[in-house]
Amino acid sequence: MADYQCMKCNYRFTKERKPLACPFCGKTGTVDFVPDANDILADVGEQEKRMQDIEERKKEWDNRRK
């Protein structure tokens, strides 16, 4: 189950799959996924890993140039 929100009427709801239309106002194409705390923490962890990889590559590049 995931949380979704209509960007038109701000209705928030939980469903297994993203619907094409808002179940409250019926507007199509306005429903977006709303991340929970675990999703956000996972994204932050991935970004930190990428930054570490970049720093390591930068050090390797600097060592090659010497």
CHARMM-style PDB file with segment names, atoms N, HN, CA, C and O in Angstrom:
ATOM      1  N   MET     1       0.840  -1.177   0.000  1.00  0.00      PROA
ATOM      2  CA  MET     1       0.000   0.000   0.000  1.00  0.00      PROA
ATOM      3  C   MET     1       0.886   1.242   0.000  1.00  0.00      PROA
ATOM      4  O   MET     1       1.957   1.261   0.608  1.00  0.00      PROA
ATOM      5  N   ALA     2       0.424   2.265  -0.687  1.00  0.00      PROA
ATOM      6  HN  ALA     2      -0.446   2.249  -1.181  1.00  0.00      PROA
ATOM      7  CA  ALA     2       1.177   3.513  -0.768  1.00  0.00      PROA
ATOM      8  C   ALA     2       0.217   4.683  -0.591  1.00  0.00      PROA
ATOM      9  O   ALA     2      -0.985   4.573  -0.831  1.00  0.00      PROA
ATOM     10  N   ASP     3       0.780   5.793  -0.168  1.00  0.00      PROA
ATOM     11  HN  ASP     3       1.757   5.883   0.027  1.00  0.00      PROA
ATOM     12  CA  ASP     3      -0.013   7.010  -0.002  1.00  0.00      PROA
ATOM     13  C   ASP     3       0.073   7.850  -1.268  1.00  0.00      PROA
ATOM     14  O   ASP     3       1.135   7.984  -1.876  1.00  0.00      PROA
ATOM     15  N   TYR     4      -1.064   8.409  -1.647  1.00  0.00      PROA
ATOM     16  HN  TYR     4      -1.926   8.300  -1.153  1.00  0.00      PROA
ATOM     17  CA  TYR     4      -1.154   9.275  -2.817  1.00  0.00      PROA
ATOM     18  C   TYR     4      -1.909  10.532  -2.439  1.00  0.00      PROA
ATOM     19  O   TYR     4      -2.652  10.563  -1.458  1.00  0.00      PROA
ATOM     20  N   GLN     5      -1.703  11.579  -3.244  1.00  0.00      PROA
ATOM     21  HN  GLN     5      -1.099  11.554  -4.041  1.00  0.00      PROA
ATOM     22  CA  GLN     5      -2.413  12.835  -3.008  1.00  0.00      PROA
ATOM     23  C   GLN     5      -2.774  13.460  -4.345  1.00  0.00      PROA
ATOM     24  O   GLN     5      -1.978  13.471  -5.283  1.00  0.00      PROA
ATOM     25  N   CYS     6      -3.994  13.979  -4.408  1.00  0.00      PROA
ATOM     26  HN  CYS     6      -4.641  13.970  -3.645  1.00  0.00      PROA
ATOM     27  CA  CYS     6      -4.450  14.704  -5.585  1.00  0.00      PROA
ATOM     28  C   CYS     6      -3.878  16.118  -5.512  1.00  0.00      PROA
ATOM     29  O   CYS     6      -4.043  16.801  -4.501  1.00  0.00      PROA
ATOM     30  N   MET     7      -3.220  16.552  -6.553  1.00  0.00      PROA
ATOM     31  HN  MET     7      -3.086  15.997  -7.374  1.00  0.00      PROA
ATOM     32  CA  MET     7      -2.621  17.883  -6.576  1.00  0.00      PROA
ATOM     33  C   MET     7      -3.654  18.967  -6.900  1.00  0.00      PROA
ATOM     34  O   MET     7      -3.358  20.159  -6.814  1.00  0.00      PROA
ATOM     35  N   LYS     8      -4.844  18.555  -7.265  1.00  0.00      PROA
ATOM     36  HN  LYS     8      -5.085  17.587  -7.335  1.00  0.00      PROA
ATOM     37  CA  LYS     8      -5.923  19.511  -7.553  1.00  0.00      PROA
ATOM     38  C   LYS     8      -6.721  19.839  -6.285  1.00  0.00      PROA
ATOM     39  O   LYS     8      -6.888  21.011  -5.945  1.00  0.00      PROA
ATOM     40  N   CYS     9      -7.213  18.810  -5.587  1.00  0.00      PROA
ATOM     41  HN  CYS     9      -7.077  17.859  -5.863  1.00  0.00      PROA
ATOM     42  CA  CYS     9      -8.070  19.040  -4.412  1.00  0.00      PROA
ATOM     43  C   CYS     9      -7.368  18.719  -3.088  1.00  0.00      PROA
ATOM     44  O   CYS     9      -7.937  18.922  -2.016  1.00  0.00      PROA
ATOM     45  N   ASN    10      -6.118  18.212  -3.169  1.00  0.00      PROA
ATOM     46  HN  ASN    10      -5.656  18.047  -4.040  1.00  0.00      PROA
ATOM     47  CA  ASN    10      -5.304  17.846  -1.998  1.00  0.00      PROA
ATOM     48  C   ASN    10      -5.835  16.654  -1.208  1.00  0.00      PROA
ATOM     49  O   ASN    10      -5.405  16.427  -0.078  1.00  0.00      PROA
ATOM     50  N   TYR    11      -6.752  15.898  -1.776  1.00  0.00      PROA
ATOM     51  HN  TYR    11      -7.102  16.083  -2.694  1.00  0.00      PROA
ATOM     52  CA  TYR    11      -7.265  14.699  -1.110  1.00  0.00      PROA
ATOM     53  C   TYR    11      -6.144  13.669  -1.009  1.00  0.00      PROA
ATOM     54  O   TYR    11      -5.485  13.362  -2.003  1.00  0.00      PROA
ATOM     55  N   ARG    12      -5.928  13.136   0.197  1.00  0.00      PROA
ATOM     56  HN  ARG    12      -6.462  13.385   1.005  1.00  0.00      PROA
ATOM     57  CA  ARG    12      -4.895  12.135   0.448  1.00  0.00      PROA
ATOM     58  C   ARG    12      -5.543  10.797   0.740  1.00  0.00      PROA
ATOM     59  O   ARG    12      -6.537  10.725   1.462  1.00  0.00      PROA
ATOM     60  N   PHE    13      -4.975   9.730   0.176  1.00  0.00      PROA
ATOM     61  HN  PHE    13      -4.167   9.788  -0.410  1.00  0.00      PROA
ATOM     62  CA  PHE    13      -5.558   8.406   0.341  1.00  0.00      PROA
ATOM     63  C   PHE    13      -4.490   7.335   0.162  1.00  0.00      PROA
ATOM     64  O   PHE    13      -3.386   7.614  -0.304  1.00  0.00      PROA
ATOM     65  N   THR    14      -4.833   6.110   0.535  1.00  0.00      PROA
ATOM     66  HN  THR    14      -5.731   5.883   0.913  1.00  0.00      PROA
ATOM     67  CA  THR    14      -3.925   4.970   0.432  1.00  0.00      PROA
ATOM     68  C   THR    14      -4.526   3.944  -0.520  1.00  0.00      PROA
ATOM     69  O   THR    14      -5.696   3.581  -0.404  1.00  0.00      PROA
ATOM     70  N   LYS    15      -3.707   3.483  -1.463  1.00  0.00      PROA
ATOM     71  HN  LYS    15      -2.757   3.778  -1.557  1.00  0.00      PROA
ATOM     72  CA  LYS    15      -4.132   2.473  -2.443  1.00  0.00      PROA
ATOM     73  C   LYS    15      -2.943   1.579  -2.758  1.00  0.00      PROA
ATOM     74  O   LYS    15      -1.795   1.938  -2.494  1.00  0.00      PROA
ATOM     75  N   GLU    16      -3.228   0.414  -3.324  1.00  0.00      PROA
ATOM     76  HN  GLU    16      -4.161   0.123  -3.538  1.00  0.00      PROA
ATOM     77  CA  GLU    16      -2.150  -0.475  -3.753  1.00  0.00      PROA
ATOM     78  C   GLU    16      -1.491   0.039  -5.023  1.00  0.00      PROA
ATOM     79  O   GLU    16      -0.275  -0.072  -5.182  1.00  0.00      PROA
ATOM     80  N   ARG    17      -2.287   0.601  -5.929  1.00  0.00      PROA
ATOM     81  HN  ARG    17      -3.274   0.691  -5.799  1.00  0.00      PROA
ATOM     82  CA  ARG    17      -1.769   1.101  -7.203  1.00  0.00      PROA
ATOM     83  C   ARG    17      -2.228   2.535  -7.413  1.00  0.00      PROA
ATOM     84  O   ARG    17      -3.280   2.944  -6.923  1.00  0.00      PROA
ATOM     85  N   LYS    18      -1.430   3.283  -8.142  1.00  0.00      PROA
ATOM     86  HN  LYS    18      -0.575   2.950  -8.541  1.00  0.00      PROA
ATOM     87  CA  LYS    18      -1.769   4.674  -8.437  1.00  0.00      PROA
ATOM     88  C   LYS    18      -2.971   4.716  -9.387  1.00  0.00      PROA
ATOM     89  O   LYS    18      -2.924   4.143 -10.476  1.00  0.00      PROA
ATOM     90  N   PRO    19      -4.037   5.391  -8.978  1.00  0.00      PROA
ATOM     91  CA  PRO    19      -5.211   5.484  -9.855  1.00  0.00      PROA
ATOM     92  C   PRO    19      -5.001   6.547 -10.938  1.00  0.00      PROA
ATOM     93  O   PRO    19      -4.178   7.450 -10.786  1.00  0.00      PROA
ATOM     94  N   LEU    20      -5.743   6.427 -12.010  1.00  0.00      PROA
ATOM     95  HN  LEU    20      -6.411   5.693 -12.134  1.00  0.00      PROA
ATOM     96  CA  LEU    20      -5.662   7.418 -13.079  1.00  0.00      PROA
ATOM     97  C   LEU    20      -6.339   8.722 -12.681  1.00  0.00      PROA
ATOM     98  O   LEU    20      -5.935   9.800 -13.118  1.00  0.00      PROA
ATOM     99  N   ALA    21      -7.377   8.618 -11.842  1.00  0.00      PROA
ATOM    100  HN  ALA    21      -7.705   7.742 -11.486  1.00  0.00      PROA
ATOM    101  CA  ALA    21      -8.138   9.800 -11.431  1.00  0.00      PROA
ATOM    102  C   ALA    21      -8.262   9.840  -9.912  1.00  0.00      PROA
ATOM    103  O   ALA    21      -8.198   8.809  -9.243  1.00  0.00      PROA
ATOM    104  N   CYS    22      -8.440  11.037  -9.385  1.00  0.00      PROA
ATOM    105  HN  CYS    22      -8.492  11.874  -9.929  1.00  0.00      PROA
ATOM    106  CA  CYS    22      -8.650  11.216  -7.949  1.00  0.00      PROA
ATOM    107  C   CYS    22      -9.992  10.599  -7.561  1.00  0.00      PROA
ATOM    108  O   CYS    22     -11.003  10.868  -8.209  1.00  0.00      PROA
ATOM    109  N   PRO    23     -10.015   9.774  -6.508  1.00  0.00      PROA
ATOM    110  CA  PRO    23     -11.283   9.171  -6.090  1.00  0.00      PROA
ATOM    111  C   PRO    23     -12.246  10.175  -5.461  1.00  0.00      PROA
ATOM    112  O   PRO    23     -13.425   9.865  -5.293  1.00  0.00      PROA
ATOM    113  N   PHE    24     -11.775  11.360  -5.115  1.00  0.00      PROA
ATOM    114  HN  PHE    24     -10.817  11.612  -5.252  1.00  0.00      PROA
ATOM    115  CA  PHE    24     -12.636  12.366  -4.499  1.00  0.00      PROA
ATOM    116  C   PHE    24     -13.202  13.340  -5.535  1.00  0.00      PROA
ATOM    117  O   PHE    24     -14.418  13.500  -5.644  1.00  0.00      PROA
ATOM    118  N   CYS    25     -12.307  13.993  -6.300  1.00  0.00      PROA
ATOM    119  HN  CYS    25     -11.320  13.863  -6.211  1.00  0.00      PROA
ATOM    120  CA  CYS    25     -12.786  15.010  -7.248  1.00  0.00      PROA
ATOM    121  C   CYS    25     -12.937  14.483  -8.673  1.00  0.00      PROA
ATOM    122  O   CYS    25     -13.584  15.123  -9.503  1.00  0.00      PROA
ATOM    123  N   GLY    26     -12.341  13.311  -8.967  1.00  0.00      PROA
ATOM    124  HN  GLY    26     -11.815  12.792  -8.293  1.00  0.00      PROA
ATOM    125  CA  GLY    26     -12.483  12.709 -10.282  1.00  0.00      PROA
ATOM    126  C   GLY    26     -11.548  13.250 -11.348  1.00  0.00      PROA
ATOM    127  O   GLY    26     -11.580  12.778 -12.484  1.00  0.00      PROA
ATOM    128  N   LYS    27     -10.723  14.221 -11.017  1.00  0.00      PROA
ATOM    129  HN  LYS    27     -10.697  14.604 -10.093  1.00  0.00      PROA
ATOM    130  CA  LYS    27      -9.803  14.818 -11.990  1.00  0.00      PROA
ATOM    131  C   LYS    27      -8.720  13.803 -12.358  1.00  0.00      PROA
ATOM    132  O   LYS    27      -8.139  13.166 -11.480  1.00  0.00      PROA
ATOM    133  N   THR    28      -8.451  13.654 -13.655  1.00  0.00      PROA
ATOM    134  HN  THR    28      -8.923  14.172 -14.368  1.00  0.00      PROA
ATOM    135  CA  THR    28      -7.437  12.702 -14.108  1.00  0.00      PROA
ATOM    136  C   THR    28      -6.068  13.369 -14.200  1.00  0.00      PROA
ATOM    137  O   THR    28      -5.955  14.565 -14.468  1.00  0.00      PROA
ATOM    138  N   GLY    29      -5.037  12.566 -13.972  1.00  0.00      PROA
ATOM    139  HN  GLY    29      -5.128  11.594 -13.755  1.00  0.00      PROA
ATOM    140  CA  GLY    29      -3.662  13.036 -14.111  1.00  0.00      PROA
ATOM    141  C   GLY    29      -3.167  13.937 -12.997  1.00  0.00      PROA
ATOM    142  O   GLY    29      -2.145  14.604 -13.161  1.00  0.00      PROA
ATOM    143  N   THR    30      -3.858  13.975 -11.876  1.00  0.00      PROA
ATOM    144  HN  THR    30      -4.687  13.433 -11.744  1.00  0.00      PROA
ATOM    145  CA  THR    30      -3.455  14.871 -10.789  1.00  0.00      PROA
ATOM    146  C   THR    30      -2.975  14.131  -9.548  1.00  0.00      PROA
ATOM    147  O   THR    30      -2.631  14.765  -8.550  1.00  0.00      PROA
ATOM    148  N   VAL    31      -2.944  12.806  -9.592  1.00  0.00      PROA
ATOM    149  HN  VAL    31      -3.223  12.291 -10.403  1.00  0.00      PROA
ATOM    150  CA  VAL    31      -2.571  12.010  -8.419  1.00  0.00      PROA
ATOM    151  C   VAL    31      -1.071  11.723  -8.442  1.00  0.00      PROA
ATOM    152  O   VAL    31      -0.537  11.234  -9.438  1.00  0.00      PROA
ATOM    153  N   ASP    32      -0.397  12.035  -7.326  1.00  0.00      PROA
ATOM    154  HN  ASP    32      -0.831  12.432  -6.517  1.00  0.00      PROA
ATOM    155  CA  ASP    32       1.034  11.785  -7.184  1.00  0.00      PROA
ATOM    156  C   ASP    32       1.307  10.971  -5.930  1.00  0.00      PROA
ATOM    157  O   ASP    32       0.549  11.014  -4.961  1.00  0.00      PROA
ATOM    158  N   PHE    33       2.401  10.233  -5.969  1.00  0.00      PROA
ATOM    159  HN  PHE    33       3.017  10.199  -6.756  1.00  0.00      PROA
ATOM    160  CA  PHE    33       2.866   9.445  -4.832  1.00  0.00      PROA
ATOM    161  C   PHE    33       3.355  10.383  -3.729  1.00  0.00      PROA
ATOM    162  O   PHE    33       4.020  11.381  -4.005  1.00  0.00      PROA
ATOM    163  N   VAL    34       3.022  10.057  -2.483  1.00  0.00      PROA
ATOM    164  HN  VAL    34       2.481   9.246  -2.259  1.00  0.00      PROA
ATOM    165  CA  VAL    34       3.493  10.821  -1.326  1.00  0.00      PROA
ATOM    166  C   VAL    34       4.460   9.917  -0.561  1.00  0.00      PROA
ATOM    167  O   VAL    34       4.037   8.915   0.014  1.00  0.00      PROA
ATOM    168  N   PRO    35       5.749  10.256  -0.547  1.00  0.00      PROA
ATOM    169  CA  PRO    35       6.708   9.395   0.145  1.00  0.00      PROA
ATOM    170  C   PRO    35       6.526   9.436   1.655  1.00  0.00      PROA
ATOM    171  O   PRO    35       6.166  10.467   2.224  1.00  0.00      PROA
ATOM    172  N   ASP    36       6.783   8.292   2.298  1.00  0.00      PROA
ATOM    173  HN  ASP    36       7.075   7.455   1.836  1.00  0.00      PROA
ATOM    174  CA  ASP    36       6.756   8.272   3.762  1.00  0.00      PROA
ATOM    175  C   ASP    36       8.189   8.442   4.277  1.00  0.00      PROA
ATOM    176  O   ASP    36       9.121   8.574   3.483  1.00  0.00      PROA
ATOM    177  N   ALA    37       8.363   8.440   5.575  1.00  0.00      PROA
ATOM    178  HN  ALA    37       7.606   8.333   6.220  1.00  0.00      PROA
ATOM    179  CA  ALA    37       9.679   8.686   6.175  1.00  0.00      PROA
ATOM    180  C   ALA    37      10.712   7.662   5.710  1.00  0.00      PROA
ATOM    181  O   ALA    37      11.869   8.015   5.480  1.00  0.00      PROA
ATOM    182  N   ASN    38      10.312   6.407   5.570  1.00  0.00      PROA
ATOM    183  HN  ASN    38       9.372   6.120   5.757  1.00  0.00      PROA
ATOM    184  CA  ASN    38      11.247   5.374   5.124  1.00  0.00      PROA
ATOM    185  C   ASN    38      11.721   5.623   3.695  1.00  0.00      PROA
ATOM    186  O   ASN    38      12.894   5.406   3.390  1.00  0.00      PROA
ATOM    187  N   ASP    39      10.832   6.075   2.822  1.00  0.00      PROA
ATOM    188  HN  ASP    39       9.880   6.252   3.070  1.00  0.00      PROA
ATOM    189  CA  ASP    39      11.211   6.404   1.449  1.00  0.00      PROA
ATOM    190  C   ASP    39      12.229   7.540   1.430  1.00  0.00      PROA
ATOM    191  O   ASP    39      13.215   7.490   0.695  1.00  0.00      PROA
ATOM    192  N   ILE    40      11.984   8.558   2.240  1.00  0.00      PROA
ATOM    193  HN  ILE    40      11.183   8.599   2.838  1.00  0.00      PROA
ATOM    194  CA  ILE    40      12.878   9.715   2.294  1.00  0.00      PROA
ATOM    195  C   ILE    40      14.243   9.308   2.842  1.00  0.00      PROA
ATOM    196  O   ILE    40      15.272   9.710   2.299  1.00  0.00      PROA
ATOM    197  N   LEU    41      14.261   8.511   3.917  1.00  0.00      PROA
ATOM    198  HN  LEU    41      13.425   8.184   4.358  1.00  0.00      PROA
ATOM    199  CA  LEU    41      15.532   8.056   4.482  1.00  0.00      PROA
ATOM    200  C   LEU    41      16.312   7.198   3.489  1.00  0.00      PROA
ATOM    201  O   LEU    41      17.537   7.296   3.416  1.00  0.00      PROA
ATOM    202  N   ALA    42      15.623   6.368   2.733  1.00  0.00      PROA
ATOM    203  HN  ALA    42      14.628   6.288   2.791  1.00  0.00      PROA
ATOM    204  CA  ALA    42      16.289   5.548   1.720  1.00  0.00      PROA
ATOM    205  C   ALA    42      16.917   6.435   0.651  1.00  0.00      PROA
ATOM    206  O   ALA    42      18.041   6.180   0.219  1.00  0.00      PROA
ATOM    207  N   ASP    43      16.201   7.476   0.221  1.00  0.00      PROA
ATOM    208  HN  ASP    43      15.288   7.684   0.572  1.00  0.00      PROA
ATOM    209  CA  ASP    43      16.740   8.409  -0.771  1.00  0.00      PROA
ATOM    210  C   ASP    43      17.974   9.128  -0.242  1.00  0.00      PROA
ATOM    211  O   ASP    43      18.958   9.290  -0.963  1.00  0.00      PROA
ATOM    212  N   VAL    44      17.926   9.556   1.008  1.00  0.00      PROA
ATOM    213  HN  VAL    44      17.126   9.425   1.594  1.00  0.00      PROA
ATOM    214  CA  VAL    44      19.069  10.239   1.618  1.00  0.00      PROA
ATOM    215  C   VAL    44      20.263   9.294   1.678  1.00  0.00      PROA
ATOM    216  O   VAL    44      21.388   9.697   1.381  1.00  0.00      PROA
ATOM    217  N   GLY    45      20.029   8.048   2.058  1.00  0.00      PROA
ATOM    218  HN  GLY    45      19.115   7.721   2.299  1.00  0.00      PROA
ATOM    219  CA  GLY    45      21.103   7.058   2.107  1.00  0.00      PROA
ATOM    220  C   GLY    45      21.735   6.836   0.747  1.00  0.00      PROA
ATOM    221  O   GLY    45      22.956   6.716   0.642  1.00  0.00      PROA
ATOM    222  N   GLU    46      20.915   6.779  -0.298  1.00  0.00      PROA
ATOM    223  HN  GLU    46      19.923   6.876  -0.213  1.00  0.00      PROA
ATOM    224  CA  GLU    46      21.427   6.602  -1.657  1.00  0.00      PROA
ATOM    225  C   GLU    46      22.244   7.814  -2.084  1.00  0.00      PROA
ATOM    226  O   GLU    46      23.286   7.663  -2.722  1.00  0.00      PROA
ATOM    227  N   GLN    47      21.788   9.005  -1.742  1.00  0.00      PROA
ATOM    228  HN  GLN    47      20.942   9.128  -1.223  1.00  0.00      PROA
ATOM    229  CA  GLN    47      22.522  10.219  -2.091  1.00  0.00      PROA
ATOM    230  C   GLN    47      23.860  10.276  -1.371  1.00  0.00      PROA
ATOM    231  O   GLN    47      24.862  10.679  -1.961  1.00  0.00      PROA
ATOM    232  N   GLU    48      23.889   9.876  -0.100  1.00  0.00      PROA
ATOM    233  HN  GLU    48      23.075   9.548   0.380  1.00  0.00      PROA
ATOM    234  CA  GLU    48      25.151   9.855   0.641  1.00  0.00      PROA
ATOM    235  C   GLU    48      26.133   8.881   0.001  1.00  0.00      PROA
ATOM    236  O   GLU    48      27.323   9.177  -0.107  1.00  0.00      PROA
ATOM    237  N   LYS    49      25.638   7.720  -0.422  1.00  0.00      PROA
ATOM    238  HN  LYS    49      24.672   7.479  -0.335  1.00  0.00      PROA
ATOM    239  CA  LYS    49      26.497   6.733  -1.088  1.00  0.00      PROA
ATOM    240  C   LYS    49      27.053   7.308  -2.382  1.00  0.00      PROA
ATOM    241  O   LYS    49      28.236   7.135  -2.674  1.00  0.00      PROA
ATOM    242  N   ARG    50      26.219   7.987  -3.162  1.00  0.00      PROA
ATOM    243  HN  ARG    50      25.258   8.128  -2.924  1.00  0.00      PROA
ATOM    244  CA  ARG    50      26.684   8.599  -4.407  1.00  0.00      PROA
ATOM    245  C   ARG    50      27.759   9.650  -4.140  1.00  0.00      PROA
ATOM    246  O   ARG    50      28.748   9.735  -4.867  1.00  0.00      PROA
ATOM    247  N   MET    51      27.558  10.448  -3.093  1.00  0.00      PROA
ATOM    248  HN  MET    51      26.754  10.379  -2.502  1.00  0.00      PROA
ATOM    249  CA  MET    51      28.537  11.481  -2.752  1.00  0.00      PROA
ATOM    250  C   MET    51      29.867  10.845  -2.343  1.00  0.00      PROA
ATOM    251  O   MET    51      30.928  11.356  -2.702  1.00  0.00      PROA
ATOM    252  N   GLN    52      29.824   9.748  -1.606  1.00  0.00      PROA
ATOM    253  HN  GLN    52      28.962   9.333  -1.314  1.00  0.00      PROA
ATOM    254  CA  GLN    52      31.053   9.048  -1.231  1.00  0.00      PROA
ATOM    255  C   GLN    52      31.759   8.504  -2.469  1.00  0.00      PROA
ATOM    256  O   GLN    52      32.982   8.592  -2.579  1.00  0.00      PROA
ATOM    257  N   ASP    53      30.985   7.940  -3.403  1.00  0.00      PROA
ATOM    258  HN  ASP    53      29.991   7.869  -3.314  1.00  0.00      PROA
ATOM    259  CA  ASP    53      31.559   7.433  -4.650  1.00  0.00      PROA
ATOM    260  C   ASP    53      32.223   8.558  -5.436  1.00  0.00      PROA
ATOM    261  O   ASP    53      33.309   8.373  -5.985  1.00  0.00      PROA
ATOM    262  N   ILE    54      31.588   9.705  -5.492  1.00  0.00      PROA
ATOM    263  HN  ILE    54      30.706   9.855  -5.045  1.00  0.00      PROA
ATOM    264  CA  ILE    54      32.145  10.855  -6.210  1.00  0.00      PROA
ATOM    265  C   ILE    54      33.451  11.299  -5.557  1.00  0.00      PROA
ATOM    266  O   ILE    54      34.431  11.574  -6.250  1.00  0.00      PROA
ATOM    267  N   GLU    55      33.466  11.368  -4.237  1.00  0.00      PROA
ATOM    268  HN  GLU    55      32.671  11.145  -3.674  1.00  0.00      PROA
ATOM    269  CA  GLU    55      34.683  11.773  -3.519  1.00  0.00      PROA
ATOM    270  C   GLU    55      35.820  10.784  -3.773  1.00  0.00      PROA
ATOM    271  O   GLU    55      36.966  11.194  -3.961  1.00  0.00      PROA
ATOM    272  N   GLU    56      35.513   9.485  -3.780  1.00  0.00      PROA
ATOM    273  HN  GLU    56      34.582   9.152  -3.626  1.00  0.00      PROA
ATOM    274  CA  GLU    56      36.534   8.472  -4.048  1.00  0.00      PROA
ATOM    275  C   GLU    56      37.072   8.612  -5.461  1.00  0.00      PROA
ATOM    276  O   GLU    56      38.283   8.535  -5.668  1.00  0.00      PROA
ATOM    277  N   ARG    57      36.201   8.814  -6.431  1.00  0.00      PROA
ATOM    278  HN  ARG    57      35.217   8.877  -6.262  1.00  0.00      PROA
ATOM    279  CA  ARG    57      36.641   8.985  -7.819  1.00  0.00      PROA
ATOM    280  C   ARG    57      37.481  10.246  -7.970  1.00  0.00      PROA
ATOM    281  O   ARG    57      38.461  10.269  -8.715  1.00  0.00      PROA
ATOM    282  N   LYS    58      37.089  11.284  -7.260  1.00  0.00      PROA
ATOM    283  HN  LYS    58      36.293  11.266  -6.655  1.00  0.00      PROA
ATOM    284  CA  LYS    58      37.836  12.542  -7.299  1.00  0.00      PROA
ATOM    285  C   LYS    58      39.256  12.336  -6.764  1.00  0.00      PROA
ATOM    286  O   LYS    58      40.220  12.832  -7.348  1.00  0.00      PROA
ATOM    287  N   LYS    59      39.382  11.605  -5.653  1.00  0.00      PROA
ATOM    288  HN  LYS    59      38.600  11.202  -5.178  1.00  0.00      PROA
ATOM    289  CA  LYS    59      40.699  11.317  -5.080  1.00  0.00      PROA
ATOM    290  C   LYS    59      41.535  10.490  -6.047  1.00  0.00      PROA
ATOM    291  O   LYS    59      42.723  10.755  -6.230  1.00  0.00      PROA
ATOM    292  N   GLU    60      40.909   9.478  -6.673  1.00  0.00      PROA
ATOM    293  HN  GLU    60      39.944   9.262  -6.524  1.00  0.00      PROA
ATOM    294  CA  GLU    60      41.618   8.657  -7.656  1.00  0.00      PROA
ATOM    295  C   GLU    60      42.102   9.508  -8.817  1.00  0.00      PROA
ATOM    296  O   GLU    60      43.235   9.353  -9.273  1.00  0.00      PROA
ATOM    297  N   TRP    61      41.262  10.397  -9.292  1.00  0.00      PROA
ATOM    298  HN  TRP    61      40.342  10.523  -8.922  1.00  0.00      PROA
ATOM    299  CA  TRP    61      41.618  11.273 -10.403  1.00  0.00      PROA
ATOM    300  C   TRP    61      42.781  12.183 -10.011  1.00  0.00      PROA
ATOM    301  O   TRP    61      43.723  12.360 -10.784  1.00  0.00      PROA
ATOM    302  N   ASP    62      42.715  12.754  -8.820  1.00  0.00      PROA
ATOM    303  HN  ASP    62      41.950  12.610  -8.192  1.00  0.00      PROA
ATOM    304  CA  ASP    62      43.786  13.628  -8.342  1.00  0.00      PROA
ATOM    305  C   ASP    62      45.098  12.860  -8.211  1.00  0.00      PROA
ATOM    306  O   ASP    62      46.160  13.392  -8.534  1.00  0.00      PROA
ATOM    307  N   ASN    63      45.033  11.611  -7.740  1.00  0.00      PROA
ATOM    308  HN  ASN    63      44.170  11.179  -7.478  1.00  0.00      PROA
ATOM    309  CA  ASN    63      46.242  10.795  -7.610  1.00  0.00      PROA
ATOM    310  C   ASN    63      46.842  10.459  -8.970  1.00  0.00      PROA
ATOM    311  O   ASN    63      48.065  10.386  -9.090  1.00  0.00      PROA
ATOM    312  N   ARG    64      46.033  10.256  -9.983  1.00  0.00      PROA
ATOM    313  HN  ARG    64      45.040  10.315  -9.885  1.00  0.00      PROA
ATOM    314  CA  ARG    64      46.525   9.963 -11.336  1.00  0.00      PROA
ATOM    315  C   ARG    64      47.224  11.168 -11.946  1.00  0.00      PROA
ATOM    316  O   ARG    64      48.184  11.026 -12.704  1.00  0.00      PROA
ATOM    317  N   ARG    65      46.739  12.343 -11.612  1.00  0.00      PROA
ATOM    318  HN  ARG    65      45.960  12.459 -10.996  1.00  0.00      PROA
ATOM    319  CA  ARG    65      47.290  13.569 -12.200  1.00  0.00      PROA
ATOM    320  C   ARG    65      48.644  13.935 -11.603  1.00  0.00      PROA
ATOM    321  O   ARG    65      49.363  14.755 -12.174  1.00  0.00      PROA
ATOM    322  N   LYS    66      49.004  13.346 -10.471  1.00  0.00      PROA
ATOM    323  HN  LYS    66      48.420  12.679 -10.008  1.00  0.00      PROA
ATOM    324  CA  LYS    66      50.278  13.686  -9.813  1.00  0.00      PROA
ATOM    325  C   LYS    66      51.450  13.034 -10.488  1.00  0.00      PROA
ATOM    326  OT1 LYS    66      52.590  13.218 -10.060  1.00  0.00      PROA
TER     327      LYS     66
END
